[in-house]
Amino acid sequence: MNKKHETELLQQKYSYCRCNPSNIYTVFIGPSPITSFTPYAYYPIIHPSSFSSPFSSIIGAVVINENVFIAPSASIRADEGFPFYIGTNSNIQDGIILHGLRALC
């Protein structure tokens, strides 16, 4: 199964929030940029019970499950090495940066 198909299945499963912010004060919740190594724009999937604080950003193929807290200034970027799965009842603390790079093997 390719990554685009996998993300589409996740979006169908968690259709309650494709790109809608869970907190209007979050700096940026949006799609990954289209590049030569990522030809599709992937949107975050965020469970409605999760909370993202002001000044945080969530970009790309990120799946955030139930009861997740994302503290201020946290950055989750799944635009190259993706997808990212944030499990139920997780806590992402202040200033944390999650960003994966694609391995060239």
Rosetta blueprint (number, residue, H / E / L):
1 M L
2 N L
3 K H
4 K H
5 H H
6 E H
7 T H
8 E H
9 L H
10 L H
11 Q H
12 Q H
13 K H
14 Y L
15 S L
16 Y L
17 C L
18 R L
19 C L
20 N L
21 P L
22 S L
23 N L
24 I L
25 Y L
26 T L
27 V L
28 F E
29 I E
30 G E
31 P L
32 S L
33 P L
34 I L
35 T L
36 S L
37 F L
38 T L
39 P L
40 Y L
41 A L
42 Y L
43 Y L
44 P L
45 I E
46 I E
47 H L
48 P L
49 S L
50 S L
51 F E
52 S E
53 S L
54 P L
55 F L
56 S L
57 S E
58 I E
59 I E
60 G E
61 A L
62 V E
63 V E
64 I E
65 N L
66 E L
67 N L
68 V L
69 F E
70 I E
71 A L
72 P L
73 S L
74 A L
75 S E
76 I E
77 R E
78 A E
79 D L
80 E L
81 G L
82 F L
83 P L
84 F E
85 Y E
86 I E
87 G L
88 T L
89 N L
90 S L
91 N E
92 I E
93 Q L
94 D L
95 G L
96 I L
97 I E
98 L E
99 H E
100 G L
101 L L
102 R L
103 A L
104 L L
105 C L
